[in-house]
């Protein structure tokens, strides 16, 4: 996976874009600026959790949620809650996305969908 | 009076930079002969019916309207439409030029002190790169064609229906060894501007910009930010391998490099951000005037960082025939060329003594 170094990508093809998760994240109090993300990767570069755990990648979570890549969103369930909300990503984000807040919003939406 | 300062200046090309050069020269009381190969003045903005200009989305008429009316009404500018420069000889400061009329319309001979070449550009012909199915599949159009549709306020597919999902493919015929290796510099900004206009026109349209890099230079960057932040336009980083017409929709195959996965997604319309390349007129004028072309087919200035000066004395360059550029830059280059021609006429006037 791009940005998930050392992991093997299984064959898969993206057949559709689905922005329903994006709309839910946007409606969350902390996810309103998710649309600003331009995938620069400042958040992941600054993230202390990503440094230790290659499956945790804030940039990637935001992108998969925005485009509604179902398989990728499913994979996130295991790791998105590892965010410590330290706020380093929010501090370095050039577009004011608040990645830590967006991850909180994505986590909430995934949890809601499960229950 | 027959000094070089009183001879007219020949301007080749009636687009933004040619018009600006002609107008500035006329306002400095210099006679101008303006030669345009097409039947109308205005160049690309008029030919392709530009609606709004990047980056502030101002109507193109605000720029082109006064320019066109001033040139056409100025008694010092003699406009030759449907015409071309057939021959040029004599010394700089007192060139003899032969102007031909298209389709055997005869020739006229004129004396000019200097020449401003502003032959502009052509859009890349996307049929050359078959993976985009341009010219074969319906609903695959170029950004140049979309401009006219936006101007009419009616963006529809071949069936007359407004598209629900549209892909813009960036860098078509640009930054590619197989076609043109240079960046056309404006197509990112123009495509994003058009996407914003399309979103305003068709409220429920979903827009996907498939790019390899977004190059909205300088303050055009605002367009890029606004398109994401205010208009919710989606960006997919990757290249397209194939556009295939299923009979109902366009299947776009490519790779999303941000998730390292191939995509095969259906679209109603595909807009190709076709690049800028030198047209046949530029090649022809280089032959007629003895100017050098660079390895990309653009007119080579004497010094790569000083566009105005051509490789020949008394001949000046302006606009997209030198390198791809925006309208604002073309206008500035037109003015610069007018200034260079004026300076030159004053410098050689006492020496030529015609």
Interface residues (C-beta under 8 A of the other chain):
Chain A: X1 X2 X9 X12 X13 X14 X15 X16 X17 X19 X35 X36 X37 X38 X39 X60 X63 X64 X66 X67 X69 X72 X95
Chain B: X206 X208 X214 X224 X225 X228 X229 X232 X234 X235 X236 X237 X256 X257 X258 X259 X260 X261 X262 X263 X264 X265
